[in-house]
Amino acid sequence: MTPQHPMAFVLLFALVAALLAGLAWSTSLRARRQRAASEERLAQLERRLAEQRAAASRAEASRAAAEAELRASEERCAAALRGSQDGMWDWDIGSGCVELSPRWKSMLGFEAHELADDLAGWRSRVHPDDRPAFERSLAQATAAHAAPDDARFEHEMRMLHKDGSVRWVLSRGVALRRAGAPPYRMVGQDTDVTPIRRVLDVLQAVADGTAGAVGEAFFPAMVRHFARALGLDCVFVAECADQPATRVRTLAYWAEGSLRDNFEFALAGTPCEAVVQGGSACFHRSGLARMFPREVGWEAYLGMPIVASDGRTLGHLAFFHRTPLGDEMLVDSVYRIFLARAAAELERIQALARRPTGASPAGAPAA
């Protein structure tokens, strides 16, 4: 072997070592890069996972809020139905079964188990005189070839309460049908409109009774027809006897079934004081004599001011009753038109009384 051979071996070894070192460095670099890329992908996956978890949490919170709102809505709806005057019904036309809601039955004074859920039980509560028209309306709405508008049922009728009284009910429903087929079902609701009917009856009765009355003749007609229409024990209309008002005198006074002599009285200690001096309506449904000892024997009171065109209180209309009164007495539409008429008549009478001749209306009440 030549002397140069060891040197060549050394050089060869160094070259191999360098190559191996370079390969190791390159491998390490690739490994670092791969590790960095893996870490970046892992970080991305973790971010995505965190985002998905946050989205899932938001979705769960939204779902919980939606469920809570749904429960609240259902509770509000149930409360509204419980407090409503409407009674729901559902008629399966094929079987004849009629599902009457507990509210429908209670509207007529029945417990849920006391009235059968069938067509006979439903129709039996309709007043006999109103039953034929009710049957015709139902037949029209459920006719096989009824037009869409005719498939809607709306009928006002009298229904029989468990206690024997009569209630006015507005019944509305719609017939359900499949394309080209006769109706198979009708659903609807009934509303007790008795207070509304009573208001209309009172308005009609008082309007008819006072239609031909003018001047001071209007006031006796008004109190008489209000007393009769509302079934009241005492009704009077009065004008202020002084200003500022401390006393009033009646223009017409109805008590215990007939017109009585007019009288004058002091407002102090009476429920009329707040009406005349305050210029606003006052209602005591019961316990009147406990609040106003002067009114012994009377249980309920409703007073309403008679207001002139210029805003002055001219007097008032007062109702007294020996037993409690219900809130239906507060329907002011019953009184508004007649109070305006009373104000006009009273202003006219007072204007005539102020004429220079000093003439006063015939039949004017005594002080």
C-alpha positions as CSV (number, residue, x, y, z in Angstrom):
1,M,0.0,0.0,0.0
2,T,1.3,3.5,-0.9
3,P,2.0,6.1,1.7
4,Q,-0.8,8.3,0.3
5,H,-3.4,5.7,1.0
6,P,-4.1,6.5,4.7
7,M,-4.6,10.2,3.8
8,A,-7.2,9.3,1.2
9,F,-8.9,7.1,3.7
10,V,-9.1,10.0,6.1
11,L,-10.4,12.3,3.5
12,L,-12.9,9.7,2.4
13,F,-14.0,9.2,6.1
14,A,-14.4,13.0,6.5
15,L,-16.4,13.2,3.4
16,V,-18.7,10.4,4.5
17,A,-19.0,12.0,7.9
18,A,-19.9,15.3,6.3
19,L,-22.5,13.7,4.1
20,L,-23.9,11.9,7.1
21,A,-24.0,15.1,9.1
22,G,-25.7,16.9,6.3
23,L,-28.2,14.1,5.9
24,A,-28.8,14.2,9.7
25,W,-29.3,18.0,9.6
26,S,-31.6,17.7,6.6
27,T,-33.6,15.0,8.3
28,S,-33.7,17.0,11.5
29,L,-34.9,20.1,9.6
30,R,-37.6,18.1,7.9
31,A,-38.6,16.6,11.2
32,R,-38.8,20.1,12.8
33,R,-40.8,21.4,9.9
34,Q,-43.1,18.3,10.0
35,R,-43.4,18.8,13.8
36,A,-44.2,22.5,13.4
37,A,-46.7,21.7,10.7
38,S,-48.3,19.0,12.9
39,E,-48.4,21.4,15.8
40,E,-50.0,24.1,13.6
41,R,-52.6,21.5,12.4
42,L,-53.2,20.5,15.9
43,A,-53.6,24.1,17.0
44,Q,-56.1,24.6,14.1
45,L,-58.0,21.5,15.2
46,E,-58.1,22.7,18.7
47,R,-59.3,26.2,17.6
48,R,-62.0,24.5,15.5
49,L,-62.9,22.3,18.3
50,A,-63.2,25.3,20.6
51,E,-65.3,27.1,18.1
52,Q,-67.5,24.1,17.7
53,R,-67.8,23.8,21.4
54,A,-68.7,27.5,21.7
55,A,-71.2,27.1,18.8
56,A,-72.7,24.1,20.5
57,S,-72.9,26.0,23.8
58,R,-74.6,28.9,22.1
59,A,-77.0,26.5,20.3
60,E,-77.8,24.8,23.6
61,A,-78.4,28.2,25.3
62,S,-80.5,29.3,22.3
63,R,-82.5,26.0,22.5
64,A,-83.0,26.3,26.3
65,A,-84.1,29.9,25.8
66,A,-86.5,28.8,23.0
67,E,-87.9,26.1,25.2
68,A,-88.3,28.5,28.1
69,E,-90.1,31.0,25.8
70,L,-92.2,28.2,24.4
71,R,-93.2,27.1,27.9
72,A,-93.9,30.7,28.9
73,S,-96.0,31.1,25.7
74,E,-97.9,28.0,26.4
75,E,-98.5,29.1,30.0
76,R,-99.7,32.5,28.8
77,C,-101.9,30.9,26.2
78,A,-103.4,28.5,28.8
79,A,-103.9,31.4,31.2
80,A,-105.6,33.4,28.5
81,L,-107.8,30.5,27.7
82,R,-108.6,29.9,31.3
83,G,-109.5,33.6,31.7
84,S,-111.3,33.9,28.4
85,Q,-115.0,34.0,28.0
86,D,-114.6,31.7,24.9
87,G,-115.4,28.0,25.0
88,M,-113.8,25.8,22.4
89,W,-115.6,22.9,20.6
90,D,-114.5,20.3,18.1
91,W,-117.1,18.3,16.1
92,D,-116.1,15.1,14.3
93,I,-118.8,15.1,11.6
94,G,-118.5,11.4,10.7
95,S,-118.8,10.0,14.2
96,G,-121.0,12.7,15.6
97,C,-118.6,13.1,18.6
98,V,-118.3,16.7,19.9
99,E,-115.5,17.6,22.2
100,L,-116.6,20.4,24.4
101,S,-113.8,22.1,26.4
102,P,-114.1,22.5,30.1
103,R,-114.4,26.3,29.6
104,W,-117.3,25.8,27.2
105,K,-119.2,23.7,29.9
106,S,-118.3,26.1,32.7
107,M,-119.7,29.0,30.6
108,L,-123.1,27.3,31.0
109,G,-122.5,26.4,34.7
110,F,-121.5,22.7,34.2
111,E,-118.6,20.8,35.5
112,A,-116.6,18.9,32.9
113,H,-118.2,15.5,33.7
114,E,-121.8,16.8,33.8
115,L,-122.3,17.3,30.1
116,A,-121.9,14.6,27.5
117,D,-119.4,15.1,24.7
118,D,-121.7,14.4,21.8
119,L,-123.9,16.2,19.3
120,A,-127.1,15.7,21.4
121,G,-125.4,17.2,24.5
122,W,-124.3,20.2,22.5
123,R,-127.6,20.9,20.8
124,S,-129.6,20.3,24.0
125,R,-128.2,23.5,25.4
126,V,-129.5,25.6,22.5
127,H,-132.7,27.4,23.3
128,P,-135.6,25.5,21.6
129,D,-136.8,28.6,19.8
130,D,-133.3,29.2,18.3
131,R,-132.5,25.5,17.5
132,P,-134.0,25.4,14.0
133,A,-131.9,28.4,12.8
134,F,-128.9,26.9,14.5
135,E,-129.4,23.6,12.6
136,R,-129.8,25.4,9.3
137,S,-126.6,27.4,9.8
138,L,-124.7,24.2,10.7
139,A,-126.1,22.4,7.7
140,Q,-125.1,25.2,5.3
141,A,-121.5,25.3,6.7
142,T,-121.1,21.5,6.4
143,A,-122.8,21.0,3.0
144,A,-120.8,18.8,0.7
145,H,-120.3,21.4,-2.0
146,A,-120.2,24.5,0.1
147,A,-118.0,27.3,-1.2
148,P,-115.1,28.3,1.1
149,D,-116.9,31.4,2.4
150,D,-120.0,29.3,3.2
151,A,-117.9,26.8,5.1
152,R,-117.5,29.3,7.9
153,F,-120.1,29.1,10.6
154,E,-121.2,32.2,12.6
155,H,-124.4,32.3,14.5
156,E,-125.7,34.2,17.6
157,M,-128.2,32.3,19.7
158,R,-129.6,31.8,23.2
159,M,-128.2,28.9,25.3
160,L,-129.6,27.4,28.4
161,H,-127.5,27.8,31.6
162,K,-127.6,25.1,34.2
163,D,-129.3,27.4,36.6
164,G,-132.2,27.9,34.2
165,S,-131.1,31.4,33.0
166,V,-130.5,32.2,29.3
167,R,-127.2,33.3,28.0
168,W,-126.6,34.9,24.6
169,V,-123.7,33.2,22.8
170,L,-121.9,34.0,19.5
171,S,-120.7,30.8,18.0
172,R,-118.1,30.7,15.3
173,G,-116.5,27.8,13.5
174,V,-115.0,26.5,10.3
175,A,-115.5,23.3,8.4
176,L,-112.4,21.3,7.5
177,R,-112.3,19.2,4.3
178,R,-109.9,17.5,2.0
179,A,-109.8,18.4,-1.7
180,G,-112.9,17.3,-3.4
181,A,-114.3,15.6,-0.3
182,P,-117.2,16.6,2.1
183,P,-116.2,18.2,5.3
184,Y,-115.0,15.8,8.0
185,R,-114.6,18.1,10.9
186,M,-115.7,21.5,12.3
187,V,-113.8,23.4,15.0
188,G,-114.9,26.6,16.6
189,Q,-115.4,28.7,19.8
190,D,-118.4,30.2,21.5
191,T,-118.3,33.6,23.2
192,D,-120.7,34.7,25.9
193,V,-122.1,38.0,24.6
194,T,-124.9,38.3,27.2
195,P,-123.4,41.6,28.7
196,I,-123.2,43.1,25.2
197,R,-126.8,42.0,24.4
198,R,-127.9,43.6,27.7
199,V,-126.2,46.8,26.8
200,L,-128.0,46.8,23.5
201,D,-131.3,46.0,25.1
202,V,-130.9,48.8,27.6
203,L,-129.9,51.3,24.9
204,Q,-132.8,50.3,22.8
205,A,-135.3,50.5,25.7
206,V,-134.1,53.9,27.0
207,A,-133.9,55.3,23.5
208,D,-137.4,54.1,22.7
209,G,-138.7,55.4,26.0
210,T,-137.2,58.9,25.6
211,A,-137.6,59.4,21.9
212,G,-140.6,61.7,22.1
213,A,-139.7,63.5,25.4
214,V,-138.3,67.0,25.3
215,G,-137.5,69.6,27.9
216,E,-138.3,68.7,31.5
217,A,-140.4,65.7,30.3
218,F,-137.1,64.0,29.2
219,F,-135.9,63.5,32.7
220,P,-138.8,61.4,34.1
221,A,-138.7,59.3,31.0
222,M,-135.0,58.7,31.3
223,V,-135.0,57.7,35.0
224,R,-138.1,55.5,34.5
225,H,-136.6,53.6,31.5
226,F,-133.2,53.2,33.1
227,A,-134.7,51.8,36.2
228,R,-136.8,49.3,34.3
229,A,-134.2,48.3,31.8
230,L,-131.5,47.7,34.5
231,G,-133.8,46.5,37.2
232,L,-132.8,49.2,39.7
233,D,-134.5,50.2,42.9
234,C,-133.8,53.9,42.7
235,V,-132.7,56.3,39.9
236,F,-132.7,60.1,39.9
237,V,-131.3,62.9,37.9
238,A,-130.4,66.1,39.7
239,E,-129.1,69.6,38.9
240,C,-126.8,71.7,41.1
241,A,-128.7,74.0,43.3
242,D,-125.8,76.4,44.0
243,Q,-122.3,77.2,42.8
244,P,-119.8,76.0,43.9
245,A,-122.0,73.0,44.3
246,T,-122.9,72.0,47.9
247,R,-126.5,71.0,47.2
248,V,-128.5,69.4,44.4
249,R,-132.2,69.1,43.6
250,T,-133.7,66.3,41.7
251,L,-135.4,66.9,38.3
252,A,-136.9,63.4,38.3
253,Y,-136.9,60.7,41.0
254,W,-137.8,57.0,40.5
255,A,-137.9,54.7,43.6
256,E,-139.5,51.3,44.3
257,G,-141.3,51.1,41.0
258,S,-142.8,54.6,40.5
259,L,-142.0,58.2,40.1
260,R,-141.8,60.2,43.4
261,D,-141.8,63.8,44.4
262,N,-138.6,65.7,43.7
263,F,-136.4,66.9,46.7
264,E,-133.3,68.8,47.4
265,F,-130.4,67.6,49.5
266,A,-126.9,68.5,50.7
267,L,-124.0,66.7,49.0
268,A,-121.8,66.3,52.1
269,G,-121.7,62.8,53.4
270,T,-123.2,61.2,50.2
271,P,-121.5,59.4,47.3
272,C,-122.9,62.0,45.0
273,E,-120.5,64.6,46.5
274,A,-117.5,63.1,44.6
275,V,-119.5,62.9,41.4
276,V,-120.7,66.5,41.4
277,Q,-117.7,68.2,42.9
278,G,-115.1,65.9,41.3
279,G,-116.8,65.7,37.9
280,S,-116.2,62.0,37.5
281,A,-118.1,58.8,37.7
282,C,-118.2,56.9,41.0
283,F,-119.1,53.3,41.5
284,H,-119.7,51.3,44.7
285,R,-120.7,47.8,43.9
286,S,-121.5,46.9,47.5
287,G,-121.1,48.1,51.1
288,L,-122.5,51.6,50.4
289,A,-124.1,52.2,53.8
290,R,-120.9,51.3,55.6
291,M,-119.0,54.0,53.8
292,F,-121.9,56.5,53.9
293,P,-124.1,56.1,56.9
294,R,-126.6,58.5,55.5
295,E,-127.4,55.9,52.8
296,V,-128.7,53.2,55.2
297,G,-130.7,50.6,53.4
298,W,-128.8,51.0,50.2
299,E,-126.0,48.5,49.1
300,A,-124.7,49.8,45.8
301,Y,-124.4,53.0,43.9
302,L,-123.3,54.4,40.5
303,G,-123.2,58.1,39.9
304,M,-122.2,60.0,36.7
305,P,-121.8,63.7,36.1
306,I,-123.9,65.7,33.6
307,V,-121.3,68.0,32.0
308,A,-122.2,71.2,30.0
309,S,-120.7,72.0,26.6
310,D,-118.3,74.4,28.4
311,G,-117.1,71.8,30.8
312,R,-119.1,72.8,33.9
313,T,-120.8,70.1,35.9
314,L,-124.5,70.8,35.7
315,G,-125.7,67.9,37.9
316,H,-125.6,64.1,37.9
317,L,-127.4,60.9,37.2
318,A,-127.5,58.5,40.2
319,F,-128.4,54.8,40.6
320,F,-129.1,53.2,44.0
321,H,-129.8,49.5,44.6
322,R,-130.5,47.5,47.7
323,T,-128.3,44.5,46.6
324,P,-124.8,44.5,45.1
325,L,-124.3,45.4,41.4
326,G,-122.0,43.7,38.9
327,D,-119.3,45.3,36.8
328,E,-121.5,45.2,33.7
329,M,-123.0,48.4,35.1
330,L,-119.8,50.2,34.2
331,V,-120.3,50.0,30.4
332,D,-120.3,53.7,29.9
333,S,-121.6,53.5,26.3
334,V,-125.0,52.8,27.8
335,Y,-125.1,56.2,29.5
336,R,-122.9,58.5,27.4
337,I,-125.5,59.4,24.8
338,F,-128.2,60.0,27.5
339,L,-125.9,62.1,29.7
340,A,-125.2,64.3,26.6
341,R,-128.9,64.6,25.9
342,A,-129.6,65.4,29.6
343,A,-126.9,68.1,29.5
344,A,-128.4,69.6,26.4
345,E,-131.9,69.7,27.8
346,L,-130.7,71.1,31.1
347,E,-128.6,73.9,29.4
348,R,-131.7,74.8,27.3
349,I,-134.0,74.9,30.4
350,Q,-131.4,77.1,32.2
351,A,-131.1,79.4,29.3
352,L,-134.8,79.9,29.1
353,A,-134.9,80.6,32.8
354,R,-132.4,83.4,32.4
355,R,-134.5,85.3,29.9
356,P,-135.3,88.9,30.8
357,T,-139.0,88.1,31.3
358,G,-138.0,85.9,34.2
359,A,-140.2,83.1,33.0
360,S,-139.2,79.7,34.2
361,P,-140.0,76.3,32.6
362,A,-143.4,74.9,33.5
363,G,-143.2,72.2,36.2
364,A,-139.7,73.2,37.4
365,P,-138.8,71.4,40.6
366,A,-139.2,73.1,43.9
367,A,-136.1,74.1,46.0
